[in-house]
């Protein structure tokens, strides 16, 4: 582990462009068109923080960042680049990595719970309107008041069903509960399940300590979150999970002011997905977290194509700015380039707006903060090459590292403890049993055929509601659980 106070990003005219460690919790931006070198820049920053003993969490959109776990190889272009960058040391080597994957295919399973995700993120994830969001907030409040844990999708479904069945009794305390809104939320939950959210929601939930490790050599461990499948299949789930993780860091970590180096650095790739169509209440919350989390020692770096993808209130808080090339093909492109150039403190030796379109692969405009937090003039910078492998690990190499991980087995087995679903099922069974007992005591005034149209009991309504989800795997599990318990069978 290095005790350096700064690290090199690259060089401008043979002079190192360096980032102060103490300014790294002031956040940052890596922007540029596809294929201009953003991923490699992310890689060299992750390596630099790791050498400083700072744990890193990074999303891996294309699978390329898995190469952090393997040493780099000699290449004429790397040798040529190193001749232009006066680095004191350059050692091709692997970095300590832990692989994570919601689906458990390319890393350890990583999960949150419904309760931890909360109604704000869940409403955005489900695409709910204000009325439907209000119902969801009521659902969480009622669950808290009833002492019911919401851990996974079947808990939330069961809770919504129970609220719908008891809407009249709940209306006085919690307001009007629309069956139409409940039905819409239930349908959106089915869509969410088809996108793979059932893999995200449940226990054991990831522990923050497992994302903030230092290895035996004093290097920060780099947590690589494989999002190749998730961003293609369910980009909203990807964003919701990373936002939850940021909010957990903000809530759980104590204040430490301005440390000499960050406690954790968090890279948010494809950041435009986070802000596309997000409601103002959510953007305001993100802006608040970005502003306040720096005092917890956490640095957030957004990676996207254009600085305009980032809301102005957040963009203004980002200290380190690295802008790779942008191309101008339309008037809109020209506007983006002009805005990007204006976001940098000017350098009198060149025209920033013109240079943005002239940058080659592995070049970038870089502006860092000085020791007083003031932006330094932008520099046209050759980005240093990474010490680890450029490109993805082979599947066998990745699997070998997962097998040797200190976290092996900790998150592999899903835990399904007693929560809202099980407690509501038990309530339905008790009510059903009482109803049946009461029915046996009543004199039979009508033939059995005459009571076919009687009102459903709560237990029957619960079963039929679960049956509506029979097309899904979770739906089938719900039915097996209820039928097995009521009729004496086993799941």
Beta strands, then each sheet from edge to edge (+ up, - down):
strand 1: 6-12
strand 2: 15-20
strand 3: 28-31
strand 4: 55-60
strand 5: 97-100
strand 6: 222-226
strand 7: 264-268
strand 8: 298-304
strand 9: 320-323
strand 10: 363-367
strand 11: 379-383
sheet 1: 2+ 1- 11+ 10- 9+ 3+ 8+ 7+ 4+ 6+ 5+
end
